[in-house]
Amino acid sequence: MDLQQTVEILLVEDREEEIEFTMRALQKHNLADKAKVIKDGEEAIRFIFATGEYSERNVSDLPKLIILDLKLPTAGGLEILRKIRSDERTNLAIVVMLTSSEEDSDLYESYKLGANSYIVKPVDFDEFIRVVSSVGYYWLQLNERPH
């Protein structure tokens, strides 16, 4: 995706199969066209904060929705969430944790750090598509955000 193009959804996920399923689900509501996939935690941080290879981005041009996995290479989802919430330029970003973890500690820590939602990835393909499609539709088309 060209950096000059608006990124409405940032998907931070390292597993190819789950990237494919998520993008398929977003396509159900025509939400995949302005989505960017990043497979590495440190790269996600550089994108969000417009540093490194993303330094030409405007940090205030945040995606409308960040879908974040917990377990990622180089920086985990909780670390990314902590950084997002601790910076006034990014602290109002909508962050949905989409993870395989059913651990109470992960759920608690995600909300403590300011996640807007925590969703355990359904194992069933059709249910996964339904859930992710609903998430994208809700946060991008129904939810009102501050400007």
Phi, psi and omega in degrees: 000134177294135181293341178284341179281143179291132175259113179270329180232127172252116178258117179251101187207137182257348183267121185305315182298318181286330173297312180300314180297317182295316180295322176298317180295318180294329178295334180302330178246023180054042182253357186278339185298327182250033179256144175237135178254130174233133188257003188224136183298315180296321177296321178300317178298316178298320179295308184301318184262009174054055176236173179058228182294349179254017186294344178277349175287156173266120183301333180282352177269066182284152171299152176290336182213131172247119176257118193235126174277156178281314186262108183224155174293146173070324176206128182281166181301323180292323177295317178297313179301316179302316180294319179300313184286340183270359181244125184296340178286338187235354191293347177263003180300143176278120181236120176249122176278122178238105193218163174273347185286126174255014181290129178303323181296322178292317178299309181300311183295323178299312179291323178300323180278352175107021175299143176280335181199153178227118183234128175276127182299122176295145179283322180291128183303311182297321178292321177301313180300315180298314183295310182294322177300316179295319179300309180300314180298313182298306188288331182264330186248332182257321185291137174267132181242152174291151181260000000 
